[in-house]
Amino acid sequence: MKGGETMSVRRSGYKAVVDGVGGRRRREDDMVEIRKAKREESLLKKRREALPHSPSADSLDQKVRLAYVHILYFRRETWRLMNLTVQFWRHVISDS
């Protein structure tokens, strides 16, 4: 091998060659993705502004929790009344 050939072999092993067409295509694809993301973000912002004022997520979450507590209380009271009824009828039946 001559000195120039040795140097080109060493460079090819050391430094990766950048493909101009591939790099340009990759940059264009990246820019398209960025534009799509910005456009989608803009549309979401417009949609949020166009919606009528709705209760905040916190107040809605609080209402759901309150409803859940009411349901649990109702279930507990129902079971308590059922148990009292069963106890009453067991007492009535045992006294007969």
matplotlib code that plots the C-alpha trace (Angstrom):
import matplotlib.pyplot as plt

x = [0.0, 1.1, 0.9, -2.2, -4.1, -3.2, -4.4, -7.8, -8.2, -7.5, -9.9, -12.7, -12.3, -12.1, -14.7, -18.1, -18.9, -22.1, -24.4, -25.6, -28.8, -29.7, -28.9, -31.0, -33.9, -33.6, -33.6, -36.7, -38.5, -37.6, -38.9, -42.2, -42.6, -42.0, -44.5, -47.1, -46.6, -46.9, -50.0, -51.6, -50.7, -52.2, -55.4, -55.7, -55.3, -58.1, -60.4, -59.8, -60.6, -63.7, -65.3, -67.8, -66.6, -66.7, -66.1, -62.5, -61.1, -60.6, -64.2, -65.4, -63.2, -64.5, -68.1, -67.2, -65.6, -68.7, -71.0, -68.9, -69.0, -72.8, -73.1, -70.9, -72.9, -76.2, -74.8, -73.7, -77.0, -78.8, -76.8, -77.3, -81.1, -81.1, -79.2, -81.6, -84.5, -83.0, -82.3, -85.8, -87.4, -85.0, -86.1, -89.7, -89.3, -87.3, -90.0, -92.8]
y = [0.0, 3.5, 6.3, 7.9, 4.6, 3.8, 7.3, 6.8, 3.4, 4.8, 7.7, 5.4, 3.3, 6.4, 8.8, 8.0, 9.5, 11.7, 11.1, 14.5, 13.3, 11.1, 13.9, 16.4, 13.9, 13.3, 17.0, 17.5, 14.7, 16.2, 19.6, 18.1, 16.3, 19.6, 21.5, 18.7, 18.9, 22.7, 22.5, 19.9, 21.9, 25.0, 23.1, 21.8, 25.2, 26.6, 23.7, 24.3, 28.0, 27.2, 25.0, 26.6, 27.1, 23.8, 23.0, 22.5, 19.0, 19.4, 20.4, 17.6, 15.1, 16.4, 15.8, 12.3, 11.6, 13.0, 10.9, 7.8, 8.6, 8.9, 5.5, 3.9, 5.4, 4.3, 0.7, 0.6, 1.9, -0.6, -3.5, -2.2, -2.1, -5.5, -7.0, -5.3, -6.8, -10.2, -10.0, -8.9, -11.8, -14.3, -13.0, -13.2, -16.7, -18.0, -16.7, -18.5]
z = [0.0, -0.7, 1.8, 0.3, 0.3, 3.9, 4.9, 3.1, 4.7, 8.1, 7.5, 6.3, 9.5, 11.7, 10.4, 9.1, 5.8, 5.8, 2.9, 1.7, 0.2, 3.3, 5.6, 3.7, 3.6, 7.3, 8.1, 5.8, 7.6, 11.0, 9.9, 8.7, 12.0, 13.9, 11.7, 12.2, 16.0, 16.1, 13.9, 16.2, 19.3, 17.7, 16.8, 20.3, 21.8, 19.5, 20.4, 24.1, 23.7, 21.6, 24.3, 26.6, 30.1, 31.9, 35.5, 36.3, 36.6, 40.3, 41.0, 38.8, 40.6, 43.9, 42.7, 41.7, 45.1, 46.9, 44.8, 45.6, 49.3, 49.1, 47.3, 49.9, 52.8, 51.1, 50.7, 54.3, 55.6, 53.4, 54.8, 58.3, 57.8, 56.2, 59.1, 61.6, 59.7, 59.6, 63.4, 64.1, 62.1, 63.7, 67.1, 66.1, 64.7, 67.7, 70.1, 68.3]

ax = plt.figure().add_subplot(projection="3d")
ax.plot(x, y, z, "-o")
ax.set_aspect("equal")
plt.show()
